[in-house]
């Protein structure tokens, strides 16, 4: 990992890129959000906050691996 002093002005760390990717995917796919019920319909109990956190952490881990080029297809080729 690069230190802040050696990083260029426009350089971003993989962790920052993975975090932005996770925010985009989570917002688009609704990962980590509680299900919203419609009027007159009672859905099953929503997921617990701990489940939301674990979903987001798993998503961040996958995003970081993708940014670093260590996706499932790369590991399967080893």
PyMOL commands that set and color helices and strands:
alter all, ss='L'
color gray80, all
select helices_A, chain A and resi 14-29+49-67+72-76
alter helices_A, ss='H'
color red, helices_A
deselect
rebuild
show_as cartoon
